[in-house]
Amino acid sequence: MSIIGIIPARYASTRFPGKPLVLINGKSMIQRVFEQTSKSKLLNKIIIATDDERIAEHVTGFGAEVVITKAEHPSGTDRCFEAYQLNGQKFDHVLNIQGDEPFLDPEQIDSLAQACAEDVEIATQMIKCTDHDVLFDKGEVKIILNSNKEALYFSRNVIPFIKGKEEKEWHNYFDYYRHVGMYAYRTDILEKITQLKPSALELAESLEQLRWLEHGYKIKCVETSYDSHCVDTPEDIEKVMRLMNIQ
């Protein structure tokens, strides 16, 4: 089994333009992601996919392999597929590693990579949600599972509704999980899902994985205990550094 790790890194961002290049305690965010990813034991190759020459030059400077993709991709998944095509080598699986999680743990990557051995179509990660405020945060995507730990649905709302219980106690009566946004795709499946048109559920929730579910693809969900903390705004940098005990 061969696996390539691809780290999408766009320069344009509505809330935080140029964030892959932002310095976190003296080192760029994209370099931190790459260095953490490089500690994985199960990836056969790692590349960074960007649409910007400034990022490409910076990435080359710290010794990573980079490919230049088109700027107009609607999602990181589409950018990953083009990057996979441009890399020039064949792999069985592609791991889409978030470029804005500078302190992800390499064990997260290996845990998801291990799921590829089961020959799943698509795999992603989830973490148990035991806090009311996090559970009801619409920025946190919740997952409903079947008995095989495959996703039935992803939503920004809390599902299921717990009848007869106070909302602040719901997490005590049901095992809720929230999505951790790293994906593994079988390469033939990655090609197929990038050809699909946006679906009604996807547009409603603004979640591309709903398009895959609507078309019958299976998404295996692997539980993790690591919360790698995404950087979406400049304010998130201080928050992440505080959470990771970095001065």
Secondary structure, 3 states (H helix, E strand, C coil): CCEEEEEEECCCCCCCCCHHHCEECCEEHHHHHHHHHCCCCCCCEEEEEECCHHHHHHHHHCCCCEEECCCCCCCHHHHHHHHHHHHCCCCCEEEECCCCCCCCCHHHHHHHHHHHHHCCCEEEEEEECCCHHHHCCCCCCEEEECCCCEEEEEECCCCCCCCCCCHHHHHHCCCCEEEEEEEEEEHHHHHHHCCCCCCHHHHHHCCCHHHHHHCCCCEEEEECCCCCCCCCCHHHHHHHHHHCCCC
